[in-house]
């Protein structure tokens, strides 16, 4: 069996990310503001997958003097997702959770009870996906794997 590893490694320096973000804003006719920079910075420094509301709460907690509205968070996340600087996982009625796209490829395992998300890389799975694509004559450009289930903590709560 392949080695399974947790994954939290960033592949881009913050200064490069910030520069790309400024160019993105300019290309879309938007101003660079401290609120937008803080949104990017919070995503960069977070190892969690954040909802817009969770990100907004985090900003209010860390920067109480900064007036950042929830609408600014939503608009900025939408812009970042459209440009592939962030990616999202959709949870139906629970909405989307976002993560910075500046990481090497990884997959997700998601608890359907508590919503926790873990990242992992398994080289055997990666190889198998490439072989399947080749066998079907498909040129794979990217892929996403999400495994849904119940984490150990939630299983223990259910048993009690």
PyMOL commands that set and color helices and strands:
alter all, ss='L'
color gray80, all
select helices_A, chain A and resi 14-27+34-45+52-62+70-82+92-94+123-135+152-159
alter helices_A, ss='H'
color red, helices_A
select strands_A, chain A and resi 4-6+86-90+96-100+107-111+117-122+146-149
alter strands_A, ss='S'
color yellow, strands_A
deselect
rebuild
show_as cartoon
